[in-house]
């Protein structure tokens, strides 16, 4: 019998992850999340934990944006890294992402903060930790999610086709390196995190997020390889 967390993963992802995960670790993770939900408000809702995998099938992945953990305020997290449901006020990091996107596209972007259109166009919006307790960020870190999401990164990095990885901040960059993401095998575009604390400052070899033009750069590099562009326009059908 599969651990409950694996039963919740879409079948296509479950198939490619088979044999990469330890059942006891997954059962421990399940038990932890059940206990947390019984005692605290935990985000996102259980039905949204694997929204990124549900909206972006394994065979459809063309790009990965890697976040850290879900938003920890009520109503914000819905299973997609950096995204909020339509109508929800934009958190600061998302405001910077949408501002950079507007600059890259050269036109206004929709007011809604949902990045679901990207997910439907092959952009895997993956957090390394998939649940969080209300208010304390990183409250579900090092409980087992990293093993699962690391395996997801690894199977995507092993795909035969070129994948775009947008890695914002040291955490995303370290996680990607750890699980086999590297250039020139893939298109790897790095910068600092879009958080207001770091978005305008360089860090080591990573340029500031603001002005890094990640979406335009991704398509320039794809076109150089004679590969189709990614549709970054959130208003596109």
C-alpha positions as CSV (number, residue, x, y, z in Angstrom):
1,X,0.0,0.0,0.0
2,X,1.3,3.5,-0.9
3,X,1.8,6.0,1.8
4,X,-1.1,8.6,1.7
5,X,1.2,11.4,0.5
6,X,2.1,9.3,-2.6
7,X,-1.6,8.5,-3.3
8,X,-2.2,12.3,-3.4
9,X,0.4,12.8,-6.1
10,X,-0.9,12.8,-9.7
11,X,-0.3,9.4,-11.4
12,X,2.2,10.6,-14.0
13,X,4.4,12.1,-11.3
14,X,4.0,9.1,-9.1
15,X,5.2,6.9,-11.9
16,X,8.4,8.7,-12.5
17,X,9.1,9.0,-8.8
18,X,8.6,5.3,-8.1
19,X,11.7,3.8,-6.4
20,X,13.2,7.2,-5.5
21,X,11.6,7.7,-2.1
22,X,11.7,5.9,1.2
23,X,8.2,4.8,2.4
24,X,9.1,5.2,6.0
25,X,10.1,8.8,5.5
26,X,6.9,9.5,3.6
27,X,4.8,7.9,6.4
28,X,6.6,10.0,9.0
29,X,5.9,13.1,6.9
30,X,2.2,12.1,6.6
31,X,1.9,11.7,10.3
32,X,3.5,15.0,11.0
33,X,1.2,17.0,8.7
34,X,-1.9,15.2,10.1
35,X,-0.8,16.2,13.6
36,X,-0.1,19.8,12.5
37,X,-3.5,20.2,10.8
38,X,-5.3,18.8,13.9
39,X,-3.7,21.5,16.1
40,X,-2.9,24.5,13.9
41,X,-3.9,26.3,10.8
42,X,-1.8,24.8,8.0
43,X,-1.4,26.1,4.5
44,X,-2.3,25.4,1.7
45,X,-5.5,23.4,2.0
46,X,-4.9,19.7,1.7
47,X,-6.4,19.6,-1.8
48,X,-3.9,22.2,-3.0
49,X,-0.7,20.7,-1.6
50,X,0.2,19.1,-5.0
51,X,-1.5,21.8,-7.2
52,X,1.8,22.4,-9.0
53,X,2.1,18.8,-10.1
54,X,-1.6,18.6,-11.0
55,X,-1.5,21.7,-13.2
56,X,1.9,20.9,-14.8
57,X,2.2,17.3,-16.0
58,X,5.7,15.7,-15.9
59,X,5.8,15.4,-19.7
60,X,4.8,19.1,-20.1
61,X,7.5,20.7,-17.9
62,X,9.4,23.2,-19.8
63,X,10.6,25.4,-17.0
64,X,10.9,25.4,-13.2
65,X,10.6,28.2,-10.7
66,X,11.7,27.1,-7.3
67,X,10.4,28.6,-4.1
68,X,11.1,27.8,-0.5
69,X,7.9,27.2,1.4
70,X,4.2,28.3,1.0
71,X,3.0,31.7,2.1
72,X,2.1,31.5,5.8
73,X,-0.7,34.1,6.0
74,X,-4.3,33.2,5.6
75,X,-5.7,33.0,2.1
76,X,-2.4,33.3,0.3
77,X,-1.0,29.8,-0.4
78,X,-2.6,27.7,-3.0
79,X,0.1,25.2,-3.9
80,X,2.0,27.2,-6.5
81,X,5.3,28.8,-5.6
82,X,5.1,32.6,-5.4
83,X,1.5,32.6,-6.6
84,X,-1.7,33.7,-4.7
85,X,-5.3,33.0,-5.7
86,X,-7.0,35.6,-7.9
87,X,-8.2,38.6,-5.9
88,X,-5.7,38.2,-3.0
89,X,-3.4,41.1,-2.2
90,X,0.1,40.5,-3.6
91,X,2.9,39.6,-1.1
92,X,6.0,41.7,-1.6
93,X,8.0,39.1,-3.5
94,X,5.2,38.6,-5.9
95,X,4.9,42.3,-6.5
96,X,8.6,42.4,-7.6
97,X,8.1,39.4,-9.8
98,X,5.1,41.0,-11.6
99,X,6.9,44.3,-11.9
100,X,9.9,42.5,-13.5
101,X,7.5,40.6,-15.8
102,X,5.9,43.9,-16.9
103,X,9.3,45.2,-17.8
104,X,10.1,42.1,-19.7
105,X,6.9,42.0,-21.6
106,X,6.9,45.7,-22.3
107,X,3.2,46.0,-21.3
108,X,1.0,45.9,-18.2
109,X,0.3,42.6,-16.6
110,X,-3.0,41.4,-15.1
111,X,-3.8,42.7,-11.6
112,X,-4.5,39.2,-10.3
113,X,-1.6,37.5,-8.5
114,X,-2.4,34.0,-9.7
115,X,0.5,32.4,-11.7
116,X,-1.7,29.5,-12.7
117,X,-1.5,30.4,-16.4
118,X,2.3,29.7,-16.2
119,X,1.6,26.3,-14.7
120,X,-0.7,25.5,-17.5
121,X,2.0,26.5,-20.0
122,X,4.6,24.1,-18.6
123,X,6.2,26.2,-15.8
124,X,6.5,24.0,-12.7
125,X,6.0,26.4,-9.7
126,X,7.6,24.2,-7.0
127,X,8.3,25.0,-3.4
128,X,10.9,22.8,-1.7
129,X,8.6,22.5,1.4
130,X,4.9,22.0,0.5
131,X,3.1,23.0,3.8
132,X,3.5,25.5,6.5
133,X,1.9,26.5,9.8
134,X,0.2,29.8,10.0
135,X,2.6,32.7,10.7
136,X,5.9,31.0,11.4
137,X,7.7,30.6,8.0
138,X,9.8,27.5,7.6
139,X,7.8,25.8,10.3
140,X,7.5,22.6,8.3
141,X,11.1,22.5,7.0
142,X,13.3,19.5,7.6
143,X,10.2,17.2,8.1
144,X,10.5,15.2,4.9
145,X,9.2,17.5,2.2
146,X,12.7,18.2,1.0
147,X,13.3,14.5,0.1
148,X,10.2,14.4,-2.0
149,X,10.7,17.8,-3.8
150,X,14.4,16.9,-4.3
151,X,13.3,13.8,-6.1
152,X,10.9,15.9,-8.2
153,X,13.8,18.2,-9.1
154,X,16.0,15.3,-10.0
155,X,13.5,13.6,-12.3
156,X,13.0,16.9,-14.1
157,X,16.7,17.5,-14.4
158,X,17.1,14.0,-15.9
159,X,14.6,14.7,-18.7
160,X,16.2,14.4,-22.1
161,X,15.0,17.8,-23.3
162,X,16.4,21.2,-22.2
163,X,14.6,22.7,-19.3
164,X,14.7,26.4,-18.1
165,X,15.4,26.7,-14.4
166,X,14.8,30.2,-12.9
167,X,16.6,30.1,-9.5
168,X,16.0,33.1,-7.3
169,X,18.1,33.2,-4.2
170,X,20.7,31.0,-2.6
171,X,18.3,28.4,-1.3
172,X,16.9,27.7,-4.8
173,X,20.4,27.6,-6.3
174,X,21.7,25.2,-3.7
175,X,18.7,22.9,-3.9
176,X,19.0,22.8,-7.7
177,X,22.8,22.0,-7.6
178,X,22.2,19.3,-5.1
179,X,19.7,17.5,-7.4
180,X,21.5,17.6,-10.7
181,X,20.5,20.9,-12.3
182,X,23.4,22.4,-14.2
183,X,24.3,24.3,-17.3
184,X,24.8,23.8,-20.2
185,X,22.7,20.7,-19.9
186,X,19.8,23.0,-19.1
187,X,19.2,26.8,-19.2
188,X,19.9,28.0,-15.7
189,X,19.2,31.7,-14.9
190,X,20.1,32.9,-11.4
191,X,19.6,36.1,-9.4
192,X,18.9,37.1,-5.9
193,X,15.5,36.4,-4.3
194,X,12.7,38.7,-5.3
195,X,12.0,39.6,-1.7
196,X,12.4,43.3,-1.0
197,X,15.3,42.5,1.4
198,X,17.4,41.2,-1.5
199,X,15.8,42.0,-4.8
200,X,18.0,45.1,-5.6
201,X,21.3,43.8,-4.2
202,X,23.8,41.4,-5.8
203,X,24.9,38.5,-3.8
204,X,28.1,36.7,-4.7
205,X,27.9,35.8,-8.4
206,X,24.1,36.3,-8.5
207,X,22.9,39.6,-9.9
208,X,20.0,41.5,-8.3
209,X,16.6,40.2,-9.2
210,X,15.4,43.6,-10.2
211,X,16.6,44.2,-13.8
212,X,17.7,40.6,-14.3
213,X,15.0,40.1,-17.1
214,X,14.6,36.4,-16.4
215,X,11.6,35.8,-18.6
216,X,13.0,37.5,-21.6
217,X,16.4,35.9,-21.1
218,X,14.8,32.4,-20.9
219,X,13.1,32.9,-24.3
220,X,16.3,34.3,-25.9
221,X,18.2,31.3,-24.8
222,X,15.5,28.9,-26.0
223,X,15.4,30.6,-29.4
224,X,19.1,30.3,-29.7
225,X,18.6,26.5,-29.4
226,X,15.8,26.6,-31.9
227,X,13.3,25.7,-29.2
228,X,9.8,27.2,-28.7
229,X,9.4,30.2,-26.5
230,X,7.6,29.9,-23.1
231,X,4.4,31.9,-22.9
232,X,5.0,34.2,-20.0
233,X,2.0,36.4,-20.6
234,X,-0.4,35.7,-17.8
235,X,-3.3,37.0,-19.9
236,X,-2.6,34.4,-22.7
237,X,-5.2,31.7,-23.2
